[in-house]
């Protein structure tokens, strides 16, 4: 991932920490104060982990797990390498679903559960 920009109502999410390796990146983000029609979501209430993106190979992996009180989240214009993609995550009952809409470039978005990295593994 060469660049990321995630906003809620025009305000960027706060990067808490990140790690970069040749084959991917893991970025931990937390939300700013988000005003909604039903009241505000306090800053630091939500977290987002972008755990696997392989821009060189044109791949992005997602594994959504939305809480019950957050039924829908959309990310617009997420840049991975030269590709830009819109992502939408929503809840159906107890399951989180997702959809990707490619804006430009080429990228394969697929679901893959998060697993810890093993440093030095081949």
Secondary structure by P-SEA (a helix, b strand, c coil): ccbbbbbcccbbbbbcccccccccbbbbbbbccccccccccccccbbbbbcccccccbbbbbbbbbccccccccccccccccccbbbbbbbccccccbbbbbcccbbbbbbbcbbbbbcccc
